[in-house]
Amino acid sequence: MTEFEVPDPNATGLENEAQPESLRLLQESRRKLAEGGGKERVDAQHARGKMTARERVLALLDEGSFQEVDAFMLHRHSDFGLEKSRFPGDGLIAGFGKIQGRRVCVYAHDFTVLGGSFGEVAGQKVAKIMDLAMDAGVPVIGLQDSGGARIQEGIFSLAAYGELFYRNTLASGVVPQISVMLGPCAGGAVYSPALTDFIIMTKGISNMFITGPEVIKTVTQEEVDVETLGGAAAHASLSGVAHFAVGSEKEAFETVRRILSYLPSNNTEPPPAVVPTDDPWRMDATLNTLVPEDPSMPYDMKVAIERIFDLGSFFEVHASYAQNAIVGFARLHGQAVGVVAQQPMHLSGVIDIDASDKISRFVRFCDAFNLPLITLSDSPGFMPGVAQEHGGIIRHGAKIVYAYSEATVPKLTVVTRKGYGGAYIVMGSKHIHADLVYAWPSAEIAVMGAEGAVNILFRREIRAHPDPEAERARLVAEYREKFANPYRAAAHGFVDDVILPAETRPRLIAALELLRDKQSTLPAKKHGCMPV
Ligand code: HXC
C-alpha cells in the first residue's frame, strides 16, 4: 500500500446486491465526494507530496471510525465565477471518529477545492463540529491546508472565520485543540490555529504567514522567500508559533496521537494513566554526580528528566524554541504530568522573553487539563540586556509567576542548583504555593550568586583592602558557605526536604500519590488579568 492508498470509506459490502435506485444514487454521490476538486487537482496535490483531505482524515483516525457530517453542503455564492465551482462538501471535510479508541472531532481543508479557501459553508461545518466536540467533551483536530478567507465570498468568509475564532476561544481550556499545518496557510487559516493549544507543521510543505512575501516586499522592500518567512523551521525555532516541526504528514498524525495520549478528553477528566512499566523505586546513581561542583559549569537537564520520569515517557513540546527552557509531557508511575525545567546547556538556563512565553503557556495548559506540574528548577536569573528590557522582560517574566500562582493542579518542584532571586521565586517555588519543594544538596537558594553579591555588598571594602583579590575571594567563600546551599531555605520550611538526586523519582511519585485528589480553588472572579 502506498502512502496515498487508503481504504475506500464508502465501501458498504453491498456493491453487488440489487439495490433500490435511491441507494444507488447515494452510493454514487459518496463516490463523487472522494474525488474532491477533481482528478487533476488531486494529482497535483499528490505531486506536491500531500495527501488529500479525505486521505488525511482516514490516515489520522482509527481505521473504520470516521463518521462524516455535512458532506453534501454546497456554497450558495456566484461572484467571480463561483457558481462553476460547486463541490459537495465545499472544500472542507468534517466529522468525528476515534484515535487510539478515544473519541475526537476532526475537520480538514481540501486544497483541491478552491485552494481549501474558507467560506460561509466551511464556517458552518466547522462551527457545527466544534459545537459537537464541546457538547461531547472531546478534542478537536483541524487539518489545515488553506488559502484563508475565500475571497469571492467577501464578508461571508470573514463572518465564518469570526465564528471559528469565537469557538476556538470558548473551547480553549475545555477540550484540547490541535492544529496540523499541511500546506500553505494564510490569513484566518493561521489565526485559528494560533488560538489552539498545539500547532504541528510539516517541514518543506507547510507555511504560515499573516502577510506573504509579496506584501512584505511592497510595504518594506524586504525580499524574503516563503520558507524563510513562514516555514516549519522559522515557526518552530524563531517565532514559537509552532510547537512541533515534523518530516512528513504521517509523522504529523503520529505526533497528534502522541499528544493526545497524555491528555484527558476534556477539562473535567483526569489525564489517562497507563499501566506502569518502570520501577517506581528506581534510583539512578548517575543523578548524584550530574551537577558539576563548579557552579559555572553546565550540565544537561534532559539527562535528569530522562532518568527521573518513566523511561521513554518524556515527550518534549517546543523543543527547538527558547531552548533555555524545557517543557513537555512525561509519566511518573504511569500518571501523565507536565514537566517544566531550565536547561543550563543553553544560555545557562536564564529566563528570557521567549522562555517566559514558553513556560507560562505550558503551565496554563497543564493546569487547564489537570496535568500535575513537575518543575526542575536551575534558575540563575532573568536575561540581562537592553533588548530584553525594551522587549518587556518585566511583563513577560511576570507571566510565569502568574501562571504558577494560578495553577491549582498538584505542583512539585525540585531545585537542582541555582535558585537566585526573582527567577527562583517564579519557577514554582514554595512562596507561590507549590505543594512540595525538594532541593538537591547542590542547590544554592539566595538573592543572587556569590560573585555578584560580594561585588555589590563589599565594593568599597574590597577596593580599600591591601589585597583586593584575596579579600574578594574570602568574601565569596564566606557568602557561599552561608547562602549557596539549600539548608537555609530548608531551615525555614521554604524547602520541604533536601534529597539525594538519586531519590528524586520515588520522592516525586510518593508526593504525586499524596496529592492525587488535591482540591484547591481560586477566589471567585470573572477572570484574572494576566500581564500578556
Ligand atoms: C479563493 C483561493 C484562495 C482564497 C487560493 N485560492 N487562495 N481562492 N480564496 N483565499 C485558489 C487559487 O485561486 C487557485 O485556484 C487555487 O486556490 C490554488 O491556489 P494557488 O495560488 O495556485 O496555490 P499556491 O501557489 O500553492 O499558493 C497557495 C497560497 C496562495 C499561498 C495559499 O493561493 C495565496 O496566497 N492565496 C491567498 C492568500 C490570502 O491572502 N488569503 C486571504 C487571507 S485574509 P485556481 O482555480 O487558479 O487553481 C483572511 C482573513 C481572515 O483569511 C481573517 C483574519 C483575522
Boltz pocket constraint, residues with backbone or C-beta under 6 A from the ligand:
constraints:
  - pocket:
      binder: B
      contacts: [[A, 111], [A, 113], [A, 114], [A, 115], [A, 116], [A, 117], [A, 118], [A, 146], [A, 147], [A, 148], [A, 149], [A, 150], [A, 151], [A, 152], [A, 158], [A, 161], [A, 184], [A, 185], [A, 186], [A, 187], [A, 188], [A, 189], [A, 191], [A, 212]]
      max_distance: 6.0
